[in-house]
Amino acid sequence: MRRFTCYITGLLLICTACNKQLDLKPEGTLIEADLLKNRQTAESFLADTYLRMMSACASNAYLLGDITGDVASTADQALIKGDIDPRDRNYDRLWSEPYTTINQANVVITKLALYADFDKNIQQQLIGEAKFIRAFCHLTLLQMYGDGALQGSMQQQGIPLMLASFDGYDGSQNKARSTNGEVYTQILQDLEEAIAVLPEKRANPVDQGGRATKGAAAALAARVCLYARNYPKAAAYASRVLNSNVYTLSPSFIALWPDHTVGGTKYPIGAEFIFAFPESFNATSNYGHNHGIVYALGYYKPLPGFLTTYEAKDERLLYTKNGTVVPKFTDPNIRDNVSMLRLAEVMLTLAEAQAQTAGVNPVSVELLNKVYSRAWTENPVPHVYTVADFTDKQQLIDRILLERKRELAFEGFARFDAIRYGRQPNPQLPPARFALPVPQHEIDITAGLIKQNPGYIK
């Protein structure tokens, strides 16, 4: 219990210092009881869980999708080529940080009701938020490490499902990798249970965008079902978000991402953002994880080949500032809202899912047009699509995928969208290594209970 207990006691000033006594389980149990007893400290602990989620899902894992997806440059050739040595501890955080976050979410899920003495409806909401966080982190892990998880291979190795808090190192709590299908099922169960108890809207605009809601859970469920190739359910979840009338597409792509190097210092989360990490959260992240540092200052630059996918006057192309930086993250004080779920993604999810189930259809075409035309506020839209423009289902899907790559660039999707269709995210990444290697450290400490992905077994 040492690491967990020391952190929360320092955070919430429950005690003044860590000491060896905190390794004792009774001490840890008392601290948990105190922490979860009242609403204020329980919400503080949940807020810290969101911060951990940001580190786990909105930093290295967020960058991975673009720097290996032929969108942004990187000097890390091992990532691009899939040449990561499982023994290289530099990549362990891609695995460990989501699990650290899941562990903390599990404390809320499994123990809040045992100790809390405040309103039970509020308790259920907090548990619902923790289940949303757990689902998001499990999906983040699955899309990186699941063997064939994005290609419909439901019986192949996914990831270990962690559904209980890990109280110090206890080998009996080690878990083997569940199948991809089992992981998808658990993620959707968490999200369904979250939808049942979360609010549709929150009074505070920052909370509306920065904490889980029914819409956020449904939007994530739509993504999960799209990745699992359950297209009817993906369409149903996406439609639920669109029909809620809570979220609206920003009239301008550029307005969605204001230039934070000028003007004021507060950047409200707009109504297109379904879930994002607010700029106040991002201000607490360390230097190496900050998006304004790695993108706006040009550490990761748009690749020339990627820029050619845009038409000449597409405002999303103009927004790359001559191909050198990505001003979705520009704040000079290292503070930016980081989008994790937004309406444009959900619209394109519905368009793709509908095309998969109904072929060429007017609903998909209309949604494609809405996202595409939004990038042309100062110039005429080059083409308004109709069903007659597409000769078959795959042609429509390919156009939707192109729009996803343009619209969602630098938000971590390119690698995974390519893999979903069996395509190489970049020319140097072989199909046998579409999944990342499980860190050898995890295999060793579980005495081989966790198995390596096939592409890395020599």
N, C-alpha and C positions, 0 to 999 in steps of 0.2 A: 504493500500500500504506500510505500514511501513517496514515489514520484507524484502520484495522484493527490495524496493528502497534503504534501508540502505545497503543491501549487494552489490548491483551493484555499488553504488556510492563509497563504500569503495574499491571495487575491481578495478575499473577503474579510481579512483581519480577524479571523476567528481566534487565532493565536499569534504570538509574536515571532516564533522561530520554529524550524523543523529540528527534530532530534531523533535519536535512535528509537525512542519509545513509539514513534509513529509507525514503525514497522509492525507493531503488535496489532493484531486484528481487532481486539476490543476498542483500542484507541481510534482506529480508522472508522469503525462502526459508529462510534459516538459522534465523530465529526460529520459523517454522512447524515446522521439523524438531525444534527443541528443545522446543517446546510440546507436540507430539504424541508425543514419544518415549516418555515414561513414563506410567504409568496415572494418577498423582496429578495431573499438570498437564493431561493430556487430559480427565480428569473435571472439573477446575476450569473448563476452557474450555467443556465441555458445560453445566456449571451456569450459566455466564454466558449461554449460548445460551437456556436456559430462562428466565432473567431477561428477556432481550430478547423472548422469546415472550410473556411476561406483559405487557410494555408494548405489544406489537403486537396481542394478541388479547384481553386482559382489561382494557383501559382504554377508549379511545375507541370501538373497534370493538364492545366489549361493551355499552357504553351505547347505541350507535346503535339496536340492535334494539328497545329499549323506548321511548326518547324519540321515535322516529318511528313507533312501533307502537301508539300510543294507550294506552300503559300508564303512562308517567311524563312529567312536565312538563319543559319546557325553554324557555328564552328564545330559542333559536336557530330563528327562523322559517324561515330558508333551508333548514335540514335538514328541517323538517317538510313544507314545501311543495315540496321538490325544486328550489329556486331557487339552488342553489350555482353560483357562477361558476367555471368550470374554472381561471380565472387566480387565484383566491383561494387564496393559499398556506396559509391557516389550516387547510385540510382535507387538505393534502398528506400528513400523517403517517398517515392511514388507509391510504394506498398505500405510503408509504416504509418504515414500521416493519416490516410483515410481510416486505418484501423484504430489509431489513437482517438480519432474523432468518434468513430462508432462506439468505442468503449465508453466514452464519456456520455454519449447519447443513451447508451444502455443503462447507465446509472439512473437517469431520469425515467426511462421506460419501465424498469423493473423495480425501482425502489421508492419512487416519489410517493406512491399511494401508501406505502408502509409508514412513512414518517410525517407526511404533510398534514397540517391541521387547518388549512384554509379551504375555500370554496371548491367543491369537487368538480364543478364545471370548469373552473380555471385549471385545476389539476389535469383534467382530460385534454384541455387545449395544449398545455405544456408537453404532455406525453405525445400528443399528435405532432407537435413541432419536432420533438426528438425523433419520432418515427420518420418524418420527412427527411431529417438530416441523415439518419441511418440509411434510408433508401437511396439518397443522393450519393452517399459515399460508397455503398455497395455497387451501384451502377458505375461509378467512376472506376472502381477496381475491376469490375467485370469487363468493361470495354477495353481496358488495357491488357488484362491478364487472361481472360477467358479464352480457352482454345476453341476457336470457331464460334464464339458467342455472338458475333455480329453476322454470321453466315448461316444461321439456322441449325447449327449442330447442337441440339439440346441435350444430348446424352454425353457430350464430351466434358472434360474438366473445366469447371468454372473457377470459383474462388471459395475459400472457407467462409461460411456464413457465421457471423458472430452475433448471437442474440442475447447474450448475458454479459454483464460487466466482468472484467478480468481482474480479480483481486490479487495482484502480485503474481509471480511466476508459479504456476501450478500445472505440471505436465498433463494432469487429467483433463484440463480445459482445452488442450490442443484440439484443433478440428482439421479433418481432412478436407480436401476441396469438394464442395458440392458440385453437382452437374450444372451446366448453364441453365437448363430448364428449371431446376430447383431454385436457383438464385433469382431468376426472373419472377418466379411465382412468389417468393418471399418479398421481393421489392414491391410488387403490386399489392400484396396483402398489406404491407406497411402503409402504402399510399392510400388504399381504400379506407383503412382505419383512420388515417389522418384526415381524409376528406370528411369523414363523418363527424369530426369534433372541431375542426378548425373553422374560424370565422371566414365569411366571404369577403368582408372588407374590415379594415381597421381604421380607427378615427385618425390616428397619427399617420401622415403621408410617408414618413420614413419607415414606420412599422409596416405599412401596407406593402411597400416594395422590399423591405429588408427582413421580414419575418414570414414564415410559412403561412399560407392561406389556402382555402379550398382551391382557388385558381392555380396556385403554385403547385400543389400536389397533383391536380389534374393535368397540368401542362407537363410535369415530369413523367406522369404515367403515360401520356401520349408519346413522349420520347422513348420510354421503356418499350412500349408495344411496337413502335416503329422498328426499334433495334431488334426486337424478338420476332419480327415479321408477322405479328398479329395485326394485320392491317385493319380489319373491322373495328377492333377495340381501340387502335390508335386513332381512327377517325372519330369514334364516339367520344373519347376523352378530349380530343382537340375541339370538337364541336361544342362540348360542354363549356370550355373556356371561352370560345368565341360568342356563344349564346348567353353568357353571363352578363354581358354588357358592362363589365367592370373595366375592361382594358380597351384602349383605342390605339390605332396605328398613328404614329407621329406623322404630321403632314409633310415633313421634310426629314430626310436622312441626316443632313448636316445639323439640323436643330436637335436631333436626338443625341448628338455628341458635341456639345458646345466646346469652343476653344477655351480651355481653362487657363491659358496663359494671359488672357485679357479679361477685364470685367471683374465681377464679384468673386467671392470666395466660397459661396454655397451653391451646391449643384443638386437641385431636387431630383428625385427619382421620378421620371415621367410616367405617364399612364400606359406606355407601351411595355415598360419593364414589369414583368410578372414577379420575378425574384431577382434581386441584385444585392451585392454587398455595398452598403452606403459608403460615401467618401469618408465618413467618420470612422468606419471599420477599417478601411484601407489605410488610413493614416497610422494605424497601429502595426501594420505589417513591417517586416524588416526590409532593409534596403534591397537585398537580392531578390525579393519576391514581388516588389512593387511594379505594377504595369506601366506607370509613367516612366520608370527608369528603363525597363527593358525594351519598351516599344517607342515611346515618344522621343527618347534620346538616341534611338537608332541601333541598339544592340541587336535587335531582331528586325530586319528590314524586309519589306515586300520583295519577293523574287521577281525579276523582270518577266519571266515566263507567265507568272500568275497575273501580272498587270495586263498582259495582252488578252486576257479573257474578258476584259471590260470593253465596252464601246467608248468611242473617243470622248463624249461629253457626259458620260455617266458620272453623277456627282459622287459616287462612292470611289471612283478612280481619282477624281480631283482631290478627294479627301486624304489621299496618301501623301500629300505634299511632295510632289515630284518623285515619288517612289522611294523616298529616303526614310520617312518615319510614319508612324501610325497614330494619328491624333485622336483615337478613341480614348487614350490615356495621356493627358497632357498637363495635369496640374503641377505648377512649379513647386508647390509644397508637398508633393508626393501624395496627393489625395485625389482619388477618382472613384466614381461609381463603377463597379465591375458587374456586367450583366451575366447572369447565369441562365435565365429563362426570359424570353421576351416574345411579344405577340407575333412578330414576323416569323420566327421559327415555328410557332404553333400553326400559323396559316400555311406555311410550306409543308409541314407535317401532314396536315389535312389534305392538301393538294396531292402529295405523294401517295398517301394511304388510299385516297379515293381513286387515283389512277390505277393503283395496284388491284383494286377490287372491281372497278367499273370500266377500266380502259380509258380511252379518250372521252372526256366528259366535260360539260360546261362548268361544273363547280370547281374542278381543278384549274381549268383555264382562267376562270375569273380570279381565283386566289393568286395565281401566278401573276396576272396582270396588275393586281393591287400592289404587290410587293415590288415588282419591276418598275411600274410607273412612278412610284414614290421617289425613285432616284432621279427623276427628271422634272424638277419643279421650275427650273429656269430655261429649259429647252423643250421642244416638242418631243414626245415619246416616239422613238424610232418605229415601233411596231406595237400595235394592239392585237394580241393573239386571239384567234377564234379556234373552234374545234377543227375547222377545215385546214389549219396549219399543220396538223399532226396526222400522219398516215397510220400510226400504230401506237400502242401503249408505251413501248419502250422509248419512242421518240419524245413523247410528252414527259416521261419520267426523267430522261436525260436533260431536258430543258429545265425541269424543276431542280435537279441536282446542281446544274450550273448556277441557278439562281441562289441556291443554298450556299454554294462556295463563294459567290460574290457578296451576298448579303451578310453572311455570318462569318466572314473572314476575320481572323484574329480573335475569335471567340471559342476556338478549340474544337471545331467540328470536322475539318477537311480530312484528316486521317481516317476517322471512323466512318464517314460517309462513303469514302472510296472502298474501304474494306467490306462494308455492307453489301456491295455489289461485286465482290471478288476482284476488285481492281487494285493495282498497286498504288498506294498513297504517293509514292515517288518512285522513279525508275530504278533506284538502287535497293529498294526494300523487297526481299524475296517473300513470296506467299508463306513459306514455312515459318517465317518470323513476323507475321502480322501481329501475333501476341507477344508481349514483352516476356523476358525470362523471369521466373519467380526468383527472388534473391536467394542465393545459396544459403545464406545465414538462416533463413526461415526453414529451409529443408533440414539443415543441421540441427537446429534447436528442437525440432519436432521428431528427431530421429528417423527422418524419411517418411513420416506420415503425410506431409505435403509433398506432392510429386511435381517434378519439373515439366515444363511445356516441351512437347516432342521436338521442336525445332532446335532445342539447345542441349539435347542429350547426345553425348559423344561416345 
